[in-house]
């Protein structure tokens, strides 16, 4: 004889890290039997934002920041300016409600193009 119970749902990023516990008891057990599982939900960031100056003159240094919404796993940010890859300074912030926010900053010297 076996007893079984099932739960079914559509997971969202809010379910990441949720602990599901099943408790079984019987007149034949002194203590309930308990098993738990922690749910890991993988998800992409819902959006990416970029902040930068929109106007500059030759010789200026432009700073730009790219920031993702939370994701799991943490997102990687890459920069490309006029087809040339640039290396940014990235940080990853752990969020209390799960997931990570990635922030990357670059500084670009504005040159005069002829």
Backbone torsions as a table, in degrees:
resi	resn	phi	psi	omega
1	UNK	NA	132.9	-176.9
2	UNK	-137.8	136.4	176.7
3	UNK	-107.9	139.5	-177.8
4	UNK	-141.7	141.2	176.6
5	UNK	-136.4	141.0	-174.7
6	UNK	-131.4	142.4	174.6
7	UNK	-120.9	140.6	-179.5
8	UNK	-134.4	134.1	179.4
9	UNK	-159.1	164.9	175.3
10	UNK	-93.7	116.5	-176.9
11	UNK	-74.0	145.3	173.7
12	UNK	-127.7	174.0	179.7
13	UNK	-60.0	-27.1	178.2
14	UNK	-67.4	-19.2	179.8
15	UNK	-85.0	-7.5	-179.6
16	UNK	-61.0	126.3	179.7
17	UNK	85.9	-0.9	179.1
18	UNK	-66.1	140.9	179.3
19	UNK	-104.4	122.9	177.7
20	UNK	-105.8	128.5	-176.4
21	UNK	-122.9	133.6	176.3
22	UNK	-113.9	129.6	179.0
23	UNK	-121.4	126.6	178.5
24	UNK	-120.0	135.3	177.6
25	UNK	-137.7	159.4	-177.6
26	UNK	-151.6	159.8	175.6
27	UNK	-66.2	-14.1	-178.9
28	UNK	-93.3	-4.6	179.0
29	UNK	-111.9	139.3	178.1
30	UNK	-75.4	-39.2	-179.3
31	UNK	-121.4	144.9	175.7
32	UNK	-63.0	149.9	175.6
33	UNK	-94.6	131.3	-173.3
34	UNK	-128.1	134.1	173.0
35	UNK	-133.8	141.0	179.6
36	UNK	-129.8	153.7	175.5
37	UNK	-140.3	140.4	176.8
38	UNK	-100.9	126.2	-176.9
39	UNK	-85.4	130.3	175.3
40	UNK	-110.3	115.8	-179.6
41	UNK	-106.2	126.1	177.2
42	UNK	-94.8	134.2	-178.5
43	UNK	-156.0	151.6	179.1
44	UNK	-84.6	161.7	174.7
45	UNK	-65.9	145.5	179.9
46	UNK	-76.8	-21.9	177.6
47	UNK	-162.9	165.6	176.7
48	UNK	-132.2	136.6	177.3
49	UNK	-121.5	151.4	176.7
50	UNK	-131.5	134.7	176.9
51	UNK	-121.3	127.6	180.0
52	UNK	-162.0	158.5	172.6
53	UNK	-64.3	146.2	-179.6
54	UNK	-103.1	-11.6	178.5
55	UNK	-135.0	144.6	178.2
56	UNK	-160.1	166.7	175.6
57	UNK	-122.7	160.8	-179.9
58	UNK	-53.4	136.2	-179.0
59	UNK	98.4	-18.3	177.4
60	UNK	-71.7	153.6	171.8
61	UNK	-108.2	121.3	-179.6
62	UNK	-97.5	131.9	173.4
63	UNK	-105.0	137.4	178.0
64	UNK	-133.9	142.6	179.1
65	UNK	-127.4	130.6	176.3
66	UNK	-114.9	133.0	-176.9
67	UNK	-135.8	132.9	176.4
68	UNK	-96.9	156.3	165.9
69	UNK	-74.0	173.5	-176.0
70	UNK	-64.6	147.3	179.0
71	UNK	-149.1	164.6	176.0
72	UNK	-146.0	111.5	6.0
73	UNK	-75.1	177.4	178.9
74	UNK	-59.5	142.7	178.7
75	UNK	-79.2	154.4	173.0
76	UNK	-108.2	134.3	179.9
77	UNK	-108.5	131.6	174.0
78	UNK	-121.5	146.6	-179.8
79	UNK	-113.2	138.8	173.6
80	UNK	-137.4	124.4	178.2
81	UNK	-119.4	117.1	-177.7
82	UNK	50.3	42.4	176.9
83	UNK	82.9	-1.4	-178.5
84	UNK	-105.1	121.5	178.1
85	UNK	-68.6	138.3	176.2
86	UNK	-121.5	151.8	177.9
87	UNK	-98.6	122.1	178.3
88	UNK	-98.8	167.7	175.4
89	UNK	-97.0	109.5	-173.9
90	UNK	-106.9	145.8	172.1
91	UNK	-131.7	152.0	178.4
92	UNK	-122.5	125.5	-178.4
93	UNK	-107.8	125.2	175.7
94	UNK	-76.2	135.9	-179.8
95	UNK	-100.4	141.9	179.9
96	UNK	-60.4	-35.2	-178.1
97	UNK	-90.6	15.5	177.3
98	UNK	99.7	154.2	178.6
99	UNK	84.2	-179.2	-177.3
100	UNK	-135.8	148.2	171.4
101	UNK	-110.1	130.4	179.1
102	UNK	-106.5	134.3	178.2
103	UNK	-127.5	132.8	178.4
104	UNK	-131.6	137.8	-178.9
105	UNK	-124.3	142.9	173.3
106	UNK	-133.7	156.5	170.9
107	UNK	-123.6	128.7	-176.7
108	UNK	-125.2	130.1	174.6
109	UNK	-80.5	127.3	179.2
110	UNK	-82.1	126.4	179.1
111	UNK	-111.4	161.1	179.0
112	UNK	-88.0	125.4	177.6
113	UNK	-103.9	137.9	-178.7
114	UNK	-101.6	NA	NA
